[in-house]
Amino acid sequence: MKIKHDAIISWKFWNDLDNKIKNNMEFAKYSTRIVILFNKSVIKIPISKRGYLQGKHEKYIWDKYGHKKLLAPLIWERWGIVKQKKCDAPNKWINHKYIYEVKLQMPEFNFDGCDLHNYRNWGYYNGRVVLIGYGINEKISKMY
């Protein structure tokens, strides 16, 4: 009987977990990473070499410039997987003054082909505009 009882508990546990996931998470897929949206954070999981390098680069940029308050807070990075604080959705456009400020303060983004003009790379955190997608550099941008 113990085996049947454990199986029922196991089924109930997984069913409850499945319902919590369905009710509390959203998924987004970009070309290089899958993004899982939780209530207060997001996890970006690479699905390609470029996605892996983007995760590593986000960690590098956060360590170097996180103190400038221009970036969405990075909680951790492991094996190219990134966990960040969740930001509010951006407008359908981004003011060029934010792009200029980022390129001025972070020269790694000052190259042709940088996707800072894409409003999906921006968000609002604690009332200020921040860059949420900062895993790109010139080498990564030219991979595909």
N, CA, C and O atoms as a DFTB+ gen file, in Angstrom:
576 C
 N C O
     1  1       0.812      -1.208       0.000
     2  2       0.000       0.000       0.000
     3  2       0.851       1.267       0.000
     4  3       0.439       2.290      -0.547
     5  1       2.017       1.207       0.599
     6  2       2.858       2.388       0.681
     7  2       3.225       2.895      -0.705
     8  3       3.291       4.105      -0.921
     9  1       3.462       2.006      -1.629
    10  2       3.831       2.422      -2.976
    11  2       2.686       3.195      -3.625
    12  3       2.923       4.239      -4.233
    13  1       1.461       2.711      -3.511
    14  2       0.326       3.420      -4.082
    15  2       0.181       4.793      -3.436
    16  3      -0.061       5.779      -4.132
    17  1       0.324       4.868      -2.118
    18  2       0.201       6.144      -1.402
    19  2       1.269       7.128      -1.883
    20  3       0.960       8.296      -2.120
    21  1       2.518       6.679      -2.032
    22  2       3.584       7.549      -2.522
    23  2       3.300       8.006      -3.948
    24  3       3.589       9.146      -4.309
    25  1       2.734       7.116      -4.755
    26  2       2.418       7.476      -6.136
    27  2       1.352       8.559      -6.173
    28  3       1.427       9.474      -6.993
    29  1       0.355       8.466      -5.291
    30  2      -0.693       9.485      -5.232
    31  2      -0.109      10.818      -4.784
    32  3      -0.435      11.855      -5.362
    33  1       0.746      10.810      -3.768
    34  2       1.383      12.043      -3.310
    35  2       2.230      12.621      -4.430
    36  3       2.217      13.830      -4.658
    37  1       2.955      11.781      -5.120
    38  2       3.801      12.241      -6.201
    39  2       2.956      12.869      -7.311
    40  3       3.300      13.933      -7.825
    41  1       1.862      12.219      -7.680
    42  2       0.998      12.759      -8.716
    43  2       0.426      14.093      -8.284
    44  3       0.400      15.041      -9.069
    45  1      -0.039      14.183      -7.028
    46  2      -0.604      15.430      -6.515
    47  2       0.459      16.521      -6.495
    48  3       0.171      17.658      -6.868
    49  1       1.666      16.207      -6.074
    50  2       2.744      17.189      -6.046
    51  2       2.998      17.756      -7.433
    52  3       3.075      18.972      -7.607
    53  1       3.130      16.864      -8.436
    54  2       3.418      17.322      -9.793
    55  2       2.240      18.066     -10.397
    56  3       2.437      19.021     -11.149
    57  1       1.032      17.654     -10.087
    58  2      -0.151      18.356     -10.583
    59  2      -0.219      19.772      -9.997
    60  3      -0.493      20.732     -10.717
    61  1       0.031      19.894      -8.682
    62  2       0.051      21.222      -8.041
    63  2       1.148      22.097      -8.625
    64  3       0.934      23.282      -8.883
    65  1       2.315      21.516      -8.833
    66  2       3.426      22.266      -9.409
    67  2       3.073      22.736     -10.817
    68  3       3.335      23.883     -11.179
    69  1       2.482      21.853     -11.602
    70  2       2.078      22.208     -12.961
    71  2       1.089      23.376     -12.945
    72  3       1.208      24.293     -13.758
    73  1       0.121      23.353     -12.037
    74  2      -0.854      24.453     -11.935
    75  2      -0.182      25.756     -11.513
    76  3      -0.522      26.820     -12.029
    77  1       0.770      25.685     -10.581
    78  2       1.482      26.884     -10.159
    79  2       2.271      27.471     -11.321
    80  3       2.300      28.688     -11.503
    81  1       2.905      26.620     -12.099
    82  2       3.665      27.090     -13.258
    83  2       2.728      27.750     -14.265
    84  3       3.030      28.824     -14.786
    85  1       1.596      27.114     -14.538
    86  2       0.658      27.673     -15.512
    87  2       0.106      29.016     -15.049
    88  3      -0.119      29.906     -15.868
    89  1      -0.115      29.172     -13.744
    90  2      -0.722      30.393     -13.223
    91  2       0.273      31.501     -12.926
    92  3      -0.127      32.663     -12.863
    93  1       1.541      31.198     -12.741
    94  2       2.499      32.202     -12.284
    95  2       3.644      32.485     -13.238
    96  3       4.492      33.321     -12.923
    97  1       3.709      31.845     -14.363
    98  2       4.830      32.048     -15.266
    99  2       4.351      32.310     -16.675
   100  3       3.304      31.824     -17.102
   101  1       5.126      33.073     -17.368
   102  2       4.929      33.292     -18.785
   103  2       6.232      32.923     -19.478
   104  3       7.305      32.997     -18.880
   105  1       6.134      32.534     -20.720
   106  2       7.324      32.191     -21.492
   107  2       7.418      33.113     -22.703
   108  3       6.407      33.496     -23.294
   109  1       8.619      33.452     -23.050
   110  2       8.878      34.199     -24.280
   111  2      10.072      33.528     -24.941
   112  3      10.990      33.075     -24.258
   113  1      10.062      33.463     -26.247
   114  2      11.189      32.871     -26.954
   115  2      11.767      33.903     -27.896
   116  3      11.058      34.496     -28.709
   117  1      13.025      34.102     -27.775
   118  2      13.742      34.958     -28.699
   119  2      14.631      34.052     -29.531
   120  3      14.666      32.844     -29.297
   121  1      15.340      34.601     -30.487
   122  2      16.090      33.762     -31.418
   123  2      17.219      32.986     -30.752
   124  3      17.612      31.933     -31.254
   125  1      17.751      33.477     -29.637
   126  2      18.907      32.834     -29.018
   127  2      18.650      32.301     -27.614
   128  3      19.440      31.514     -27.093
   129  1      17.538      32.731     -26.996
   130  2      17.257      32.308     -25.623
   131  2      15.756      32.178     -25.386
   132  3      14.946      32.853     -26.021
   133  1      15.411      31.299     -24.462
   134  2      14.039      31.219     -23.961
   135  2      14.024      32.020     -22.665
   136  3      14.912      31.868     -21.826
   137  1      13.019      32.870     -22.503
   138  2      12.910      33.701     -21.310
   139  2      11.683      33.250     -20.536
   140  3      10.574      33.237     -21.071
   141  1      11.882      32.878     -19.265
   142  2      10.790      32.485     -18.385
   143  2      10.534      33.656     -17.450
   144  3      11.436      34.109     -16.745
   145  1       9.289      34.146     -17.448
   146  2       8.920      35.299     -16.640
   147  2       8.215      34.836     -15.371
   148  3       7.164      34.198     -15.440
   149  1       8.786      35.152     -14.220
   150  2       8.173      34.900     -12.927
   151  2       7.588      36.214     -12.419
   152  3       7.650      37.227     -13.115
   153  1       7.022      36.208     -11.215
   154  2       6.432      37.430     -10.669
   155  2       7.460      38.535     -10.468
   156  3       7.177      39.693     -10.775
   157  1       8.640      38.212      -9.964
   158  2       9.625      39.238      -9.629
   159  2      10.964      39.070     -10.335
   160  3      11.883      39.859     -10.115
   161  1      11.081      38.061     -11.173
   162  2      12.355      37.821     -11.854
   163  2      12.111      37.164     -13.205
   164  3      11.004      36.722     -13.512
   165  1      13.173      37.110     -14.005
   166  2      13.145      36.403     -15.285
   167  2      14.380      35.517     -15.355
   168  3      15.423      35.844     -14.789
   169  1      14.254      34.408     -16.047
   170  2      15.398      33.540     -16.293
   171  2      15.539      33.395     -17.801
   172  3      14.582      33.057     -18.498
   173  1      16.746      33.655     -18.295
   174  2      17.054      33.549     -19.717
   175  2      17.912      32.312     -19.923
   176  3      19.012      32.211     -19.380
   177  1      17.400      31.363     -20.716
   178  2      18.075      30.095     -20.940
   179  2      18.562      30.052     -22.386
   180  3      17.749      30.146     -23.306
   181  1      19.865      29.911     -22.607
   182  2      20.367      29.888     -23.985
   183  2      19.927      28.643     -24.735
   184  3      19.852      27.547     -24.179
   185  1      19.634      28.846     -26.029
   186  2      19.282      27.711     -26.892
   187  2      20.255      27.621     -28.067
   188  3      20.037      26.863     -29.012
   189  1      21.324      28.402     -27.993
   190  2      22.349      28.370     -29.037
   191  2      23.656      28.881     -28.439
   192  3      23.683      29.400     -27.323
   193  1      24.735      28.726     -29.198
   194  2      26.026      29.245     -28.745
   195  2      25.956      30.759     -28.549
   196  3      26.511      31.299     -27.592
   197  1      25.275      31.425     -29.456
   198  2      25.130      32.881     -29.332
   199  2      24.384      33.239     -28.043
   200  3      24.761      34.192     -27.360
   201  1      23.353      32.502     -27.708
   202  2      22.614      32.747     -26.469
   203  2      23.481      32.532     -25.241
   204  3      23.402      33.290     -24.274
   205  1      24.311      31.494     -25.283
   206  2      25.256      31.231     -24.190
   207  2      26.213      32.414     -24.030
   208  3      26.443      32.887     -22.917
   209  1      26.766      32.887     -25.142
   210  2      27.703      34.017     -25.086
   211  2      27.012      35.289     -24.619
   212  3      27.627      36.103     -23.929
   213  1      25.753      35.474     -24.977
   214  2      25.008      36.636     -24.502
   215  2      24.856      36.597     -22.980
   216  3      24.995      37.625     -22.317
   217  1      24.574      35.426     -22.429
   218  2      24.464      35.302     -20.981
   219  2      25.774      35.628     -20.287
   220  3      25.794      36.333     -19.278
   221  1      26.866      35.112     -20.830
   222  2      28.191      35.400     -20.259
   223  2      28.517      36.894     -20.358
   224  3      29.087      37.480     -19.438
   225  1      28.143      37.497     -21.494
   226  2      28.427      38.917     -21.681
   227  2      27.569      39.785     -20.754
   228  3      28.035      40.813     -20.262
   229  1      26.322      39.377     -20.515
   230  2      25.490      40.128     -19.563
   231  2      26.139      40.153     -18.180
   232  3      26.125      41.185     -17.509
   233  1      26.696      39.046     -17.760
   234  2      27.396      38.996     -16.467
   235  2      28.591      39.939     -16.470
   236  3      28.802      40.675     -15.506
   237  1      29.375      39.923     -17.545
   238  2      30.540      40.803     -17.664
   239  2      30.120      42.278     -17.582
   240  3      30.721      43.064     -16.849
   241  1      29.089      42.637     -18.338
   242  2      28.620      44.029     -18.353
   243  2      28.058      44.417     -16.987
   244  3      28.293      45.529     -16.516
   245  1      27.320      43.513     -16.352
   246  2      26.766      43.815     -15.027
   247  2      27.889      44.051     -14.013
   248  3      27.844      45.015     -13.249
   249  1      28.884      43.182     -14.006
   250  2      29.999      43.343     -13.063
   251  2      30.737      44.660     -13.288
   252  3      31.211      45.278     -12.335
   253  1      30.835      45.080     -14.519
   254  2      31.590      46.292     -14.842
   255  2      30.769      47.575     -14.665
   256  3      31.306      48.593     -14.229
   257  1      29.461      47.532     -15.002
   258  2      28.661      48.754     -15.039
   259  2      27.390      48.728     -14.192
   260  3      26.623      49.690     -14.227
   261  1      27.147      47.684     -13.451
   262  2      25.911      47.593     -12.671
   263  2      25.690      48.761     -11.729
   264  3      24.548      49.120     -11.443
   265  1      26.758      49.349     -11.250
   266  2      26.663      50.466     -10.314
   267  2      26.117      51.737     -10.966
   268  3      25.740      52.665     -10.249
   269  1      26.062      51.812     -12.271
   270  2      25.618      53.023     -12.973
   271  2      24.095      53.160     -13.023
   272  3      23.590      54.199     -13.447
   273  1      23.363      52.145     -12.603
   274  2      21.895      52.173     -12.559
   275  2      21.248      52.296     -13.941
   276  3      20.126      52.789     -14.061
   277  1      21.950      51.853     -14.976
   278  2      21.403      51.868     -16.332
   279  2      20.943      50.482     -16.784
   280  3      20.365      50.337     -17.861
   281  1      21.201      49.465     -15.959
   282  2      20.933      48.077     -16.326
   283  2      19.907      47.446     -15.393
   284  3      19.839      47.787     -14.212
   285  1      19.112      46.527     -15.929
   286  2      18.243      45.717     -15.084
   287  2      19.137      44.886     -14.165
   288  3      20.113      44.300     -14.633
   289  1      18.827      44.821     -12.873
   290  2      19.697      44.090     -11.947
   291  2      19.829      42.612     -12.296
   292  3      18.835      41.912     -12.491
   293  1      21.066      42.154     -12.368
   294  2      21.370      40.752     -12.615
   295  2      21.525      40.069     -11.250
   296  3      22.312      40.517     -10.416
   297  1      20.786      39.005     -11.031
   298  2      20.825      38.283      -9.754
   299  2      21.946      37.255      -9.779
   300  3      22.734      37.179      -8.837
   301  1      22.029      36.459     -10.853
   302  2      23.115      35.498     -11.017
   303  2      23.213      35.055     -12.474
   304  3      22.294      35.232     -13.274
   305  1      24.360      34.479     -12.776
   306  2      24.603      33.856     -14.086
   307  2      25.366      32.567     -13.843
   308  3      26.354      32.561     -13.109
   309  1      24.922      31.481     -14.448
   310  2      25.602      30.189     -14.402
   311  2      25.478      29.541     -15.769
   312  3      24.372      29.402     -16.293
   313  1      26.612      29.140     -16.358
   314  2      26.633      28.418     -17.624
   315  2      25.850      29.139     -18.725
   316  3      25.250      28.493     -19.584
   317  1      25.856      30.457     -18.701
   318  2      25.137      31.232     -19.698
   319  2      23.668      31.455     -19.385
   320  3      22.985      32.192     -20.095
   321  1      23.178      30.823     -18.325
   322  2      21.802      31.035     -17.871
   323  2      21.806      32.247     -16.939
   324  3      22.617      32.325     -16.016
   325  1      20.901      33.182     -17.184
   326  2      20.874      34.438     -16.438
   327  2      19.551      34.584     -15.698
   328  3      18.484      34.306     -16.245
   329  1      19.636      35.026     -14.444
   330  2      18.446      35.418     -13.698
   331  2      18.552      36.905     -13.412
   332  3      19.542      37.369     -12.847
   333  1      17.520      37.654     -13.809
   334  2      17.476      39.093     -13.620
   335  2      16.212      39.476     -12.863
   336  3      15.242      38.719     -12.828
   337  1      16.236      40.654     -12.262
   338  2      15.017      41.230     -11.694
   339  2      14.068      41.514     -12.851
   340  3      14.498      41.935     -13.925
   341  1      12.792      41.286     -12.631
   342  2      11.801      41.550     -13.665
   343  2      11.527      43.047     -13.737
   344  3      11.385      43.712     -12.710
   345  1      11.455      43.558     -14.931
   346  2      11.175      44.977     -15.165
   347  2       9.808      45.117     -15.825
   348  3       9.306      44.190     -16.460
   349  1       9.225      46.290     -15.661
   350  2       7.959      46.567     -16.340
   351  2       8.205      46.739     -17.832
   352  3       9.296      47.117     -18.260
   353  1       7.185      46.458     -18.600
   354  2       7.299      46.517     -20.054
   355  2       7.595      47.941     -20.523
   356  3       7.118      48.910     -19.933
   357  1       8.375      48.056     -21.576
   358  2       8.710      49.374     -22.116
   359  2       7.603      49.906     -23.021
   360  3       6.646      49.201     -23.339
   361  1       7.752      51.141     -23.421
   362  2       6.891      51.702     -24.463
   363  2       7.243      51.008     -25.775
   364  3       8.188      50.221     -25.831
   365  1       6.498      51.294     -26.811
   366  2       6.768      50.718     -28.124
   367  2       7.915      51.438     -28.834
   368  3       8.214      51.135     -29.989
   369  1       8.549      52.372     -28.162
   370  2       9.697      53.094     -28.700
   371  2      10.600      53.456     -27.530
   372  3      10.181      53.425     -26.373
   373  1      11.824      53.795     -27.842
   374  2      12.771      54.178     -26.790
   375  2      13.362      55.544     -27.153
   376  3      13.772      55.772     -28.292
   377  1      13.399      56.428     -26.188
   378  2      13.954      57.762     -26.400
   379  2      15.448      57.640     -26.692
   380  3      16.163      56.921     -25.994
   381  1      15.907      58.327     -27.700
   382  2      17.313      58.240     -28.114
   383  2      18.280      58.727     -27.045
   384  3      19.462      58.388     -27.089
   385  1      17.803      59.515     -26.082
   386  2      18.710      59.977     -25.029
   387  2      19.197      58.818     -24.166
   388  3      20.313      58.865     -23.649
   389  1      18.379      57.779     -24.002
   390  2      18.806      56.611     -23.217
   391  2      19.865      55.812     -23.987
   392  3      20.843      55.339     -23.409
   393  1      19.654      55.672     -25.283
   394  2      20.640      54.968     -26.121
   395  2      21.965      55.723     -26.095
   396  3      23.028      55.122     -25.942
   397  1      21.892      57.032     -26.246
   398  2      23.100      57.865     -26.220
   399  2      23.816      57.720     -24.877
   400  3      25.039      57.581     -24.839
   401  1      23.062      57.752     -23.780
   402  2      23.654      57.650     -22.442
   403  2      24.356      56.306     -22.249
   404  3      25.462      56.257     -21.711
   405  1      23.726      55.227     -22.680
   406  2      24.341      53.901     -22.557
   407  2      25.623      53.828     -23.378
   408  3      26.652      53.365     -22.886
   409  1      25.565      54.282     -24.623
   410  2      26.756      54.233     -25.484
   411  2      27.875      55.129     -24.953
   412  3      29.055      54.822     -25.122
   413  1      27.503      56.229     -24.315
   414  2      28.496      57.135     -23.745
   415  2      29.183      56.508     -22.529
   416  3      30.405      56.583     -22.395
   417  1      28.404      55.900     -21.656
   418  2      28.944      55.356     -20.415
   419  2      29.465      53.923     -20.543
   420  3      30.256      53.476     -19.712
   421  1      29.028      53.203     -21.577
   422  2      29.448      51.816     -21.772
   423  2      29.902      51.637     -23.217
   424  3      29.098      51.269     -24.074
   425  1      31.167      51.889     -23.496
   426  2      31.651      51.859     -24.885
   427  2      31.502      50.505     -25.578
   428  3      31.579      50.439     -26.805
   429  1      31.295      49.439     -24.835
   430  2      31.085      48.120     -25.449
   431  2      29.856      48.113     -26.373
   432  3      29.757      47.268     -27.262
   433  1      28.923      49.052     -26.165
   434  2      27.708      49.109     -26.979
   435  2      27.797      50.130     -28.108
   436  3      26.826      50.322     -28.840
   437  1      28.922      50.774     -28.259
   438  2      29.062      51.815     -29.271
   439  2      29.645      51.222     -30.558
   440  3      30.806      51.458     -30.891
   441  1      28.825      50.453     -31.272
   442  2      29.243      49.854     -32.544
   443  2      28.050      49.780     -33.486
   444  3      26.903      49.740     -33.042
   445  1      28.319      49.763     -34.773
   446  2      27.260      49.617     -35.778
   447  2      26.624      48.242     -35.618
   448  3      27.312      47.244     -35.401
   449  1      25.308      48.208     -35.727
   450  2      24.612      46.933     -35.593
   451  2      24.189      46.621     -34.169
   452  3      23.595      45.571     -33.926
   453  1      24.478      47.499     -33.225
   454  2      24.044      47.285     -31.841
   455  2      22.524      47.438     -31.790
   456  3      21.975      48.376     -32.369
   457  1      21.855      46.537     -31.113
   458  2      20.388      46.525     -31.134
   459  2      19.754      47.317     -29.993
   460  3      18.670      46.956     -29.533
   461  1      20.393      48.376     -29.529
   462  2      19.819      49.201     -28.474
   463  2      18.568      49.941     -28.940
   464  3      17.781      50.399     -28.112
   465  1      18.375      50.063     -30.248
   466  2      17.187      50.750     -30.759
   467  2      15.933      49.883     -30.642
   468  3      14.823      50.384     -30.817
   469  1      16.089      48.617     -30.354
   470  2      14.948      47.715     -30.186
   471  2      14.338      47.941     -28.805
   472  3      14.979      47.678     -27.787
   473  1      13.112      48.426     -28.773
   474  2      12.466      48.750     -27.491
   475  2      12.321      47.531     -26.581
   476  3      12.175      47.689     -25.369
   477  1      12.358      46.337     -27.129
   478  2      12.229      45.127     -26.297
   479  2      13.458      44.891     -25.416
   480  3      13.410      44.065     -24.505
   481  1      14.537      45.594     -25.671
   482  2      15.744      45.486     -24.842
   483  2      15.718      46.440     -23.654
   484  3      16.699      46.545     -22.918
   485  1      14.606      47.131     -23.467
   486  2      14.485      48.129     -22.408
   487  2      13.298      47.835     -21.518
   488  3      12.368      47.133     -21.916
   489  1      13.334      48.380     -20.299
   490  2      12.219      48.245     -19.380
   491  2      12.297      49.316     -18.313
   492  3      13.173      50.181     -18.331
   493  1      11.361      49.238     -17.383
   494  2      11.336      50.168     -16.253
   495  2      11.600      49.390     -14.970
   496  3      10.965      48.367     -14.711
   497  1      12.529      49.876     -14.183
   498  2      12.835      49.265     -12.892
   499  2      12.935      50.377     -11.847
   500  3      13.740      51.298     -11.989
   501  1      12.124      50.288     -10.810
   502  2      12.076      51.314      -9.758
   503  2      11.903      52.708     -10.344
   504  3      12.533      53.660      -9.883
   505  1      11.060      52.831     -11.351
   506  2      10.727      54.125     -11.924
   507  2      11.722      54.690     -12.921
   508  3      11.535      55.806     -13.405
   509  1      12.766      53.955     -13.237
   510  2      13.732      54.477     -14.214
   511  2      13.866      53.511     -15.391
   512  3      13.633      52.309     -15.266
   513  1      14.247      54.072     -16.528
   514  2      14.446      53.282     -17.740
   515  2      15.779      52.547     -17.621
   516  3      16.804      53.152     -17.308
   517  1      15.758      51.234     -17.874
   518  2      16.973      50.426     -17.799
   519  2      17.064      49.503     -19.002
   520  3      16.059      49.160     -19.624
   521  1      18.268      49.117     -19.309
   522  2      18.529      48.159     -20.373
   523  2      18.352      46.752     -19.796
   524  3      19.011      46.398     -18.818
   525  1      17.470      45.953     -20.392
   526  2      17.262      44.594     -19.885
   527  2      17.989      43.554     -20.736
   528  3      18.311      42.474     -20.241
   529  1      18.246      43.854     -21.979
   530  2      18.979      42.948     -22.867
   531  2      20.337      43.537     -23.169
   532  3      20.498      44.291     -24.129
   533  1      21.315      43.193     -22.347
   534  2      22.647      43.777     -22.541
   535  2      23.712      42.708     -22.759
   536  3      24.850      42.851     -22.312
   537  1      23.332      41.640     -23.449
   538  2      24.267      40.556     -23.723
   539  2      24.946      40.648     -25.084
   540  3      25.644      39.723     -25.499
   541  1      24.743      41.748     -25.768
   542  2      25.286      41.858     -27.120
   543  2      26.619      42.616     -27.110
   544  3      26.822      43.533     -26.314
   545  1      27.494      42.223     -27.989
   546  2      28.700      43.002     -28.288
   547  2      28.933      42.867     -29.792
   548  3      28.176      42.181     -30.479
   549  1      29.962      43.507     -30.295
   550  2      30.166      43.513     -31.747
   551  2      30.410      42.105     -32.288
   552  3      29.875      41.746     -33.337
   553  1      31.201      41.317     -31.591
   554  2      31.499      39.952     -32.050
   555  2      30.242      39.082     -32.046
   556  3      29.969      38.380     -33.020
   557  1      29.478      39.126     -30.955
   558  2      28.252      38.325     -30.859
   559  2      27.248      38.748     -31.919
   560  3      26.567      37.906     -32.504
   561  1      27.152      40.059     -32.171
   562  2      26.158      40.555     -33.138
   563  2      26.421      40.050     -34.560
   564  3      25.501      40.000     -35.375
   565  1      27.651      39.679     -34.858
   566  2      28.006      39.242     -36.207
   567  2      28.050      37.712     -36.362
   568  3      28.467      37.203     -37.402
   569  1      27.620      36.990     -35.326
   570  2      27.713      35.523     -35.396
   571  2      26.777      34.906     -36.425
   572  3      27.172      33.966     -37.113
   573  1      25.557      35.399     -36.553
   574  2      24.596      34.798     -37.506
   575  2      24.018      35.891     -38.366
   576  3      23.190      35.620     -39.235
